[in-house]
Amino acid sequence: MFELVDAYSQSAVIKVIGVGGGGGNAVQHMLGAAIDGVDFVC
């Protein structure tokens, strides 16, 4: 009768934005940790 179709992507979009000195330092630290699947804006 009915068929449920999941057309949505199952992956999250993660963006990290560093604002100010502390935010930039946090982004640099995360970049150094080599986290995959994250977009960094600094």
CHARMM internal coordinates of N, CA and C (Angstrom, degrees):
IC EDIT
DIST 1 N 1 CA 1.4363
DIST 1 CA 1 C 1.5177
ANGL 1 N 1 CA 1 C 111.82
DIST 1 C 2 N 1.3413
ANGL 1 CA 1 C 2 N 115.54
DIHE 1 N 1 CA 1 C 2 N -67.88
DIST 2 N 2 CA 1.4532
ANGL 1 C 2 N 2 CA 120.55
DIHE 1 CA 1 C 2 N 2 CA 179.79
DIST 2 CA 2 C 1.5152
ANGL 2 N 2 CA 2 C 109.25
DIHE 1 C 2 N 2 CA 2 C -116.67
DIST 2 C 3 N 1.3081
ANGL 2 CA 2 C 3 N 114.89
DIHE 2 N 2 CA 2 C 3 N 146.20
DIST 3 N 3 CA 1.4632
ANGL 2 C 3 N 3 CA 120.14
DIHE 2 CA 2 C 3 N 3 CA 175.98
DIST 3 CA 3 C 1.5238
ANGL 3 N 3 CA 3 C 107.96
DIHE 2 C 3 N 3 CA 3 C -127.15
DIST 3 C 4 N 1.3224
ANGL 3 CA 3 C 4 N 116.27
DIHE 3 N 3 CA 3 C 4 N 121.29
DIST 4 N 4 CA 1.4588
ANGL 3 C 4 N 4 CA 120.62
DIHE 3 CA 3 C 4 N 4 CA 177.93
DIST 4 CA 4 C 1.5210
ANGL 4 N 4 CA 4 C 109.07
DIHE 3 C 4 N 4 CA 4 C -81.61
DIST 4 C 5 N 1.3134
ANGL 4 CA 4 C 5 N 115.66
DIHE 4 N 4 CA 4 C 5 N 126.36
DIST 5 N 5 CA 1.4587
ANGL 4 C 5 N 5 CA 120.87
DIHE 4 CA 4 C 5 N 5 CA -179.97
DIST 5 CA 5 C 1.5167
ANGL 5 N 5 CA 5 C 107.83
DIHE 4 C 5 N 5 CA 5 C -120.03
DIST 5 C 6 N 1.3106
ANGL 5 CA 5 C 6 N 115.89
DIHE 5 N 5 CA 5 C 6 N 121.93
DIST 6 N 6 CA 1.4623
ANGL 5 C 6 N 6 CA 121.59
DIHE 5 CA 5 C 6 N 6 CA 178.07
DIST 6 CA 6 C 1.5207
ANGL 6 N 6 CA 6 C 108.17
DIHE 5 C 6 N 6 CA 6 C -94.23
DIST 6 C 7 N 1.3193
ANGL 6 CA 6 C 7 N 116.71
DIHE 6 N 6 CA 6 C 7 N 100.97
DIST 7 N 7 CA 1.4622
ANGL 6 C 7 N 7 CA 121.22
DIHE 6 CA 6 C 7 N 7 CA -176.47
DIST 7 CA 7 C 1.5280
ANGL 7 N 7 CA 7 C 112.29
DIHE 6 C 7 N 7 CA 7 C -95.46
DIST 7 C 8 N 1.3096
ANGL 7 CA 7 C 8 N 117.34
DIHE 7 N 7 CA 7 C 8 N 1.43
DIST 8 N 8 CA 1.4561
ANGL 7 C 8 N 8 CA 120.32
DIHE 7 CA 7 C 8 N 8 CA -178.04
DIST 8 CA 8 C 1.5186
ANGL 8 N 8 CA 8 C 111.02
DIHE 7 C 8 N 8 CA 8 C -87.77
DIST 8 C 9 N 1.3106
ANGL 8 CA 8 C 9 N 114.98
DIHE 8 N 8 CA 8 C 9 N 147.86
DIST 9 N 9 CA 1.4574
ANGL 8 C 9 N 9 CA 120.87
DIHE 8 CA 8 C 9 N 9 CA 176.63
DIST 9 CA 9 C 1.5279
ANGL 9 N 9 CA 9 C 109.33
DIHE 8 C 9 N 9 CA 9 C -67.91
DIST 9 C 10 N 1.3086
ANGL 9 CA 9 C 10 N 116.67
DIHE 9 N 9 CA 9 C 10 N 143.23
DIST 10 N 10 CA 1.4582
ANGL 9 C 10 N 10 CA 121.38
DIHE 9 CA 9 C 10 N 10 CA -178.78
DIST 10 CA 10 C 1.5228
ANGL 10 N 10 CA 10 C 112.34
DIHE 9 C 10 N 10 CA 10 C -95.85
DIST 10 C 11 N 1.3132
ANGL 10 CA 10 C 11 N 117.62
DIHE 10 N 10 CA 10 C 11 N 10.82
DIST 11 N 11 CA 1.4573
ANGL 10 C 11 N 11 CA 119.42
DIHE 10 CA 10 C 11 N 11 CA -178.89
DIST 11 CA 11 C 1.5289
ANGL 11 N 11 CA 11 C 110.19
DIHE 10 C 11 N 11 CA 11 C -110.80
DIST 11 C 12 N 1.3046
ANGL 11 CA 11 C 12 N 114.80
DIHE 11 N 11 CA 11 C 12 N 145.41
DIST 12 N 12 CA 1.4586
ANGL 11 C 12 N 12 CA 121.03
DIHE 11 CA 11 C 12 N 12 CA 178.75
DIST 12 CA 12 C 1.5207
ANGL 12 N 12 CA 12 C 109.78
DIHE 11 C 12 N 12 CA 12 C -87.98
DIST 12 C 13 N 1.3205
ANGL 12 CA 12 C 13 N 116.14
DIHE 12 N 12 CA 12 C 13 N 152.45
DIST 13 N 13 CA 1.4600
ANGL 12 C 13 N 13 CA 122.00
DIHE 12 CA 12 C 13 N 13 CA 174.08
DIST 13 CA 13 C 1.5211
ANGL 13 N 13 CA 13 C 106.52
DIHE 12 C 13 N 13 CA 13 C -104.37
DIST 13 C 14 N 1.3246
ANGL 13 CA 13 C 14 N 115.89
DIHE 13 N 13 CA 13 C 14 N 117.58
DIST 14 N 14 CA 1.4604
ANGL 13 C 14 N 14 CA 120.77
DIHE 13 CA 13 C 14 N 14 CA -177.85
DIST 14 CA 14 C 1.5185
ANGL 14 N 14 CA 14 C 108.47
DIHE 13 C 14 N 14 CA 14 C -116.32
DIST 14 C 15 N 1.3357
ANGL 14 CA 14 C 15 N 115.82
DIHE 14 N 14 CA 14 C 15 N 123.16
DIST 15 N 15 CA 1.4566
ANGL 14 C 15 N 15 CA 121.61
DIHE 14 CA 14 C 15 N 15 CA 176.29
DIST 15 CA 15 C 1.5221
ANGL 15 N 15 CA 15 C 107.67
DIHE 14 C 15 N 15 CA 15 C -126.97
DIST 15 C 16 N 1.3074
ANGL 15 CA 15 C 16 N 115.76
DIHE 15 N 15 CA 15 C 16 N 131.15
DIST 16 N 16 CA 1.4602
ANGL 15 C 16 N 16 CA 121.48
DIHE 15 CA 15 C 16 N 16 CA 179.58
DIST 16 CA 16 C 1.5182
ANGL 16 N 16 CA 16 C 107.46
DIHE 15 C 16 N 16 CA 16 C -111.92
DIST 16 C 17 N 1.3277
ANGL 16 CA 16 C 17 N 116.45
DIHE 16 N 16 CA 16 C 17 N 125.11
DIST 17 N 17 CA 1.4628
ANGL 16 C 17 N 17 CA 121.97
DIHE 16 CA 16 C 17 N 17 CA -178.45
DIST 17 CA 17 C 1.5239
ANGL 17 N 17 CA 17 C 108.24
DIHE 16 C 17 N 17 CA 17 C -116.69
DIST 17 C 18 N 1.3226
ANGL 17 CA 17 C 18 N 115.47
DIHE 17 N 17 CA 17 C 18 N 122.58
DIST 18 N 18 CA 1.4564
ANGL 17 C 18 N 18 CA 120.33
DIHE 17 CA 17 C 18 N 18 CA 178.19
DIST 18 CA 18 C 1.5157
ANGL 18 N 18 CA 18 C 110.43
DIHE 17 C 18 N 18 CA 18 C -95.31
DIST 18 C 19 N 1.3277
ANGL 18 CA 18 C 19 N 117.49
DIHE 18 N 18 CA 18 C 19 N 123.55
DIST 19 N 19 CA 1.4591
ANGL 18 C 19 N 19 CA 122.47
DIHE 18 CA 18 C 19 N 19 CA -179.77
DIST 19 CA 19 C 1.5215
ANGL 19 N 19 CA 19 C 108.19
DIHE 18 C 19 N 19 CA 19 C -119.94
DIST 19 C 20 N 1.3173
ANGL 19 CA 19 C 20 N 115.77
DIHE 19 N 19 CA 19 C 20 N 126.30
DIST 20 N 20 CA 1.4555
ANGL 19 C 20 N 20 CA 120.54
DIHE 19 CA 19 C 20 N 20 CA 179.45
DIST 20 CA 20 C 1.5166
ANGL 20 N 20 CA 20 C 111.91
DIHE 19 C 20 N 20 CA 20 C 80.52
DIST 20 C 21 N 1.3102
ANGL 20 CA 20 C 21 N 115.63
DIHE 20 N 20 CA 20 C 21 N -176.49
DIST 21 N 21 CA 1.4607
ANGL 20 C 21 N 21 CA 120.76
DIHE 20 CA 20 C 21 N 21 CA -177.93
DIST 21 CA 21 C 1.5120
ANGL 21 N 21 CA 21 C 113.38
DIHE 20 C 21 N 21 CA 21 C -63.66
DIST 21 C 22 N 1.3226
ANGL 21 CA 21 C 22 N 116.69
DIHE 21 N 21 CA 21 C 22 N -46.40
DIST 22 N 22 CA 1.4638
ANGL 21 C 22 N 22 CA 120.44
DIHE 21 CA 21 C 22 N 22 CA -179.73
DIST 22 CA 22 C 1.5149
ANGL 22 N 22 CA 22 C 112.54
DIHE 21 C 22 N 22 CA 22 C -67.55
DIST 22 C 23 N 1.3302
ANGL 22 CA 22 C 23 N 116.67
DIHE 22 N 22 CA 22 C 23 N -38.58
DIST 23 N 23 CA 1.4611
ANGL 22 C 23 N 23 CA 120.47
DIHE 22 CA 22 C 23 N 23 CA 178.90
DIST 23 CA 23 C 1.5153
ANGL 23 N 23 CA 23 C 111.71
DIHE 22 C 23 N 23 CA 23 C -66.25
DIST 23 C 24 N 1.3442
ANGL 23 CA 23 C 24 N 115.81
DIHE 23 N 23 CA 23 C 24 N -41.60
DIST 24 N 24 CA 1.4654
ANGL 23 C 24 N 24 CA 119.98
DIHE 23 CA 23 C 24 N 24 CA 176.78
DIST 24 CA 24 C 1.5154
ANGL 24 N 24 CA 24 C 111.56
DIHE 23 C 24 N 24 CA 24 C -63.66
DIST 24 C 25 N 1.3280
ANGL 24 CA 24 C 25 N 116.41
DIHE 24 N 24 CA 24 C 25 N -40.15
DIST 25 N 25 CA 1.4681
ANGL 24 C 25 N 25 CA 120.22
DIHE 24 CA 24 C 25 N 25 CA 177.85
DIST 25 CA 25 C 1.5240
ANGL 25 N 25 CA 25 C 111.19
DIHE 24 C 25 N 25 CA 25 C -64.68
DIST 25 C 26 N 1.3313
ANGL 25 CA 25 C 26 N 116.82
DIHE 25 N 25 CA 25 C 26 N -39.33
DIST 26 N 26 CA 1.4635
ANGL 25 C 26 N 26 CA 120.30
DIHE 25 CA 25 C 26 N 26 CA 178.87
DIST 26 CA 26 C 1.5254
ANGL 26 N 26 CA 26 C 110.88
DIHE 25 C 26 N 26 CA 26 C -64.26
DIST 26 C 27 N 1.3405
ANGL 26 CA 26 C 27 N 116.81
DIHE 26 N 26 CA 26 C 27 N -41.99
DIST 27 N 27 CA 1.4637
ANGL 26 C 27 N 27 CA 120.60
DIHE 26 CA 26 C 27 N 27 CA 178.46
DIST 27 CA 27 C 1.5258
ANGL 27 N 27 CA 27 C 110.06
DIHE 26 C 27 N 27 CA 27 C -64.36
DIST 27 C 28 N 1.3209
ANGL 27 CA 27 C 28 N 117.23
DIHE 27 N 27 CA 27 C 28 N -43.19
DIST 28 N 28 CA 1.4644
ANGL 27 C 28 N 28 CA 120.36
DIHE 27 CA 27 C 28 N 28 CA 178.93
DIST 28 CA 28 C 1.5294
ANGL 28 N 28 CA 28 C 110.78
DIHE 27 C 28 N 28 CA 28 C -61.32
DIST 28 C 29 N 1.3123
ANGL 28 CA 28 C 29 N 117.19
DIHE 28 N 28 CA 28 C 29 N -39.62
DIST 29 N 29 CA 1.4671
ANGL 28 C 29 N 29 CA 121.37
DIHE 28 CA 28 C 29 N 29 CA 178.24
DIST 29 CA 29 C 1.5295
ANGL 29 N 29 CA 29 C 110.69
DIHE 28 C 29 N 29 CA 29 C -63.81
DIST 29 C 30 N 1.3361
ANGL 29 CA 29 C 30 N 116.74
DIHE 29 N 29 CA 29 C 30 N -43.32
DIST 30 N 30 CA 1.4674
ANGL 29 C 30 N 30 CA 120.64
DIHE 29 CA 29 C 30 N 30 CA 179.20
DIST 30 CA 30 C 1.5244
ANGL 30 N 30 CA 30 C 111.19
DIHE 29 C 30 N 30 CA 30 C -67.37
DIST 30 C 31 N 1.3288
ANGL 30 CA 30 C 31 N 117.43
DIHE 30 N 30 CA 30 C 31 N -37.07
DIST 31 N 31 CA 1.4660
ANGL 30 C 31 N 31 CA 120.41
DIHE 30 CA 30 C 31 N 31 CA 175.87
DIST 31 CA 31 C 1.5234
ANGL 31 N 31 CA 31 C 110.32
DIHE 30 C 31 N 31 CA 31 C -62.19
DIST 31 C 32 N 1.3190
ANGL 31 CA 31 C 32 N 116.68
DIHE 31 N 31 CA 31 C 32 N -40.60
DIST 32 N 32 CA 1.4613
ANGL 31 C 32 N 32 CA 121.18
DIHE 31 CA 31 C 32 N 32 CA 178.09
DIST 32 CA 32 C 1.5186
ANGL 32 N 32 CA 32 C 112.76
DIHE 31 C 32 N 32 CA 32 C -65.22
DIST 32 C 33 N 1.3365
ANGL 32 CA 32 C 33 N 116.72
DIHE 32 N 32 CA 32 C 33 N -25.93
DIST 33 N 33 CA 1.4619
ANGL 32 C 33 N 33 CA 121.04
DIHE 32 CA 32 C 33 N 33 CA 179.12
DIST 33 CA 33 C 1.5241
ANGL 33 N 33 CA 33 C 111.98
DIHE 32 C 33 N 33 CA 33 C -81.65
DIST 33 C 34 N 1.3286
ANGL 33 CA 33 C 34 N 117.42
DIHE 33 N 33 CA 33 C 34 N -3.71
DIST 34 N 34 CA 1.4766
ANGL 33 C 34 N 34 CA 123.78
DIHE 33 CA 33 C 34 N 34 CA 176.83
DIST 34 CA 34 C 1.5274
ANGL 34 N 34 CA 34 C 112.30
DIHE 33 C 34 N 34 CA 34 C 54.58
DIST 34 C 35 N 1.3193
ANGL 34 CA 34 C 35 N 115.92
DIHE 34 N 34 CA 34 C 35 N 54.94
DIST 35 N 35 CA 1.4630
ANGL 34 C 35 N 35 CA 121.43
DIHE 34 CA 34 C 35 N 35 CA 177.95
DIST 35 CA 35 C 1.5259
ANGL 35 N 35 CA 35 C 108.30
DIHE 34 C 35 N 35 CA 35 C -78.96
DIST 35 C 36 N 1.3365
ANGL 35 CA 35 C 36 N 117.27
DIHE 35 N 35 CA 35 C 36 N 124.95
DIST 36 N 36 CA 1.4602
ANGL 35 C 36 N 36 CA 122.13
DIHE 35 CA 35 C 36 N 36 CA -179.17
DIST 36 CA 36 C 1.5244
ANGL 36 N 36 CA 36 C 111.11
DIHE 35 C 36 N 36 CA 36 C -86.20
DIST 36 C 37 N 1.3228
ANGL 36 CA 36 C 37 N 116.10
DIHE 36 N 36 CA 36 C 37 N 148.72
DIST 37 N 37 CA 1.4560
ANGL 36 C 37 N 37 CA 121.47
DIHE 36 CA 36 C 37 N 37 CA 173.45
DIST 37 CA 37 C 1.5088
ANGL 37 N 37 CA 37 C 115.34
DIHE 36 C 37 N 37 CA 37 C 80.21
DIST 37 C 38 N 1.3278
ANGL 37 CA 37 C 38 N 117.58
DIHE 37 N 37 CA 37 C 38 N 16.00
DIST 38 N 38 CA 1.4590
ANGL 37 C 38 N 38 CA 121.82
DIHE 37 CA 37 C 38 N 38 CA -178.81
DIST 38 CA 38 C 1.5207
ANGL 38 N 38 CA 38 C 108.46
DIHE 37 C 38 N 38 CA 38 C -122.84
DIST 38 C 39 N 1.3497
ANGL 38 CA 38 C 39 N 116.69
DIHE 38 N 38 CA 38 C 39 N 134.72
DIST 39 N 39 CA 1.4576
ANGL 38 C 39 N 39 CA 121.68
DIHE 38 CA 38 C 39 N 39 CA 174.15
DIST 39 CA 39 C 1.5208
ANGL 39 N 39 CA 39 C 108.17
DIHE 38 C 39 N 39 CA 39 C -94.82
DIST 39 C 40 N 1.3203
ANGL 39 CA 39 C 40 N 116.28
DIHE 39 N 39 CA 39 C 40 N 128.51
DIST 40 N 40 CA 1.4599
ANGL 39 C 40 N 40 CA 121.13
DIHE 39 CA 39 C 40 N 40 CA -179.35
DIST 40 CA 40 C 1.5229
ANGL 40 N 40 CA 40 C 109.97
DIHE 39 C 40 N 40 CA 40 C -107.99
DIST 40 C 41 N 1.3380
ANGL 40 CA 40 C 41 N 116.67
DIHE 40 N 40 CA 40 C 41 N 135.84
DIST 41 N 41 CA 1.4581
ANGL 40 C 41 N 41 CA 123.21
DIHE 40 CA 40 C 41 N 41 CA 175.85
DIST 41 CA 41 C 1.5158
ANGL 41 N 41 CA 41 C 106.14
DIHE 40 C 41 N 41 CA 41 C -124.03
DIST 41 C 42 N 1.3223
ANGL 41 CA 41 C 42 N 115.55
DIHE 41 N 41 CA 41 C 42 N 124.59
DIST 42 N 42 CA 1.4560
ANGL 41 C 42 N 42 CA 118.67
DIHE 41 CA 41 C 42 N 42 CA -175.05
DIST 42 CA 42 C 1.5051
ANGL 42 N 42 CA 42 C 110.45
DIHE 41 C 42 N 42 CA 42 C -133.31
END
COOR INIT
IC SEED 1 N 1 CA 1 C
IC BUILD
